Amino acid sequence: MAEAKGLAKPVKLKSDLAEFLGATKLPRTEITKKLWDYIKKNKLQTKTENGKAMNAGKFIVADAKLLTIFKNTKSTSKSGKLTDLTNLKEGQTINMMQMAAVVGANIE
């Protein structure tokens, strides 16, 4: 069987994400899926920035568990856009488009 490559290749998780997901290595696709499963299960989406959680919309409300993961995120994309969530507080939101940066910041 061929070795998994790209997004399907298991990567090592940093401690906060490993504790949250209950695994030390997962493919990026599975990490993202598990994060979204948690967000949807706990109705942590909203249609407005820093709005009340309502289980719909493009913003993700940081609860105490997600905050431990989100706060590890400080990265610059190839296009030069900075994603800095280090000062995020519980109840504040991130744009769902920032999830790739969150995953990237929490793997080794």
C-alpha positions in Angstrom: 0.0 0.0 0.0 1.3 3.5 -0.9 2.4 5.9 1.8 -0.1 8.7 2.5 1.1 12.1 1.1 0.0 15.7 1.3 -3.1 16.4 3.4 -3.7 12.7 4.0 -0.2 12.2 5.6 -0.4 11.9 9.4 1.4 14.8 11.2 2.5 15.1 14.8 0.1 17.3 16.9 1.4 19.8 19.5 0.3 19.0 23.0 -2.8 21.2 23.3 -4.3 19.9 20.1 -3.3 16.3 20.9 -5.1 16.5 24.2 -8.2 18.1 22.6 -8.4 15.4 19.9 -7.1 12.5 21.9 -4.4 11.6 19.4 -0.8 12.4 18.8 -0.7 12.0 15.0 -3.5 12.6 12.5 -3.8 13.7 8.8 -4.7 17.4 8.4 -8.0 16.4 6.9 -9.0 14.5 10.0 -7.8 17.3 12.3 -10.0 19.8 10.5 -13.0 17.3 10.4 -12.7 16.7 14.1 -12.5 20.4 14.9 -15.6 21.1 12.8 -17.4 18.2 14.4 -16.8 19.8 17.8 -17.8 23.2 16.6 -21.1 21.9 15.1 -21.9 19.7 18.1 -21.5 22.6 20.5 -23.2 25.1 18.2 -20.2 27.4 18.1 -20.9 29.2 14.8 -22.4 32.7 14.3 -23.2 35.0 11.4 -21.6 38.1 12.9 -18.2 38.8 14.2 -18.2 38.4 18.0 -21.9 37.5 17.8 -23.7 35.0 20.0 -23.3 31.4 19.1 -26.2 30.2 16.9 -24.9 27.2 15.0 -24.8 28.9 11.6 -22.5 31.3 9.9 -18.9 31.9 8.9 -17.6 32.9 12.3 -16.5 30.4 15.0 -17.0 31.3 18.7 -14.1 30.4 20.9 -15.2 28.5 23.9 -12.8 27.5 26.7 -11.7 24.3 25.0 -11.1 25.8 21.5 -9.4 28.9 23.0 -6.5 26.7 24.2 -5.9 25.7 20.5 -6.7 29.1 18.9 -4.3 31.0 21.2 -1.4 29.0 19.8 -1.9 30.6 16.4 0.4 33.3 15.1 1.4 32.7 11.5 2.0 34.5 8.3 0.6 33.1 5.0 2.6 32.9 1.8 0.7 36.0 0.7 1.9 37.9 3.8 -1.3 37.9 5.7 -0.8 37.6 9.5 -3.1 35.5 11.6 -2.5 36.3 15.3 -5.0 34.8 17.7 -2.7 34.9 20.7 -4.8 37.6 22.5 -8.2 36.0 21.6 -10.6 35.8 24.6 -13.4 33.3 25.3 -16.6 34.3 23.5 -14.7 36.1 20.7 -14.8 34.8 17.1 -12.5 33.8 14.3 -13.4 33.7 10.7 -13.7 30.1 9.5 -11.2 30.8 6.8 -8.6 31.0 9.6 -9.0 27.3 10.4 -6.1 26.3 8.1 -3.8 28.7 10.1 -5.1 27.2 13.4 -4.3 23.7 12.2 -0.9 24.7 10.8 0.0 26.4 14.1 -0.8 23.3 16.1 1.2 20.7 14.3 4.9 20.0 14.3 
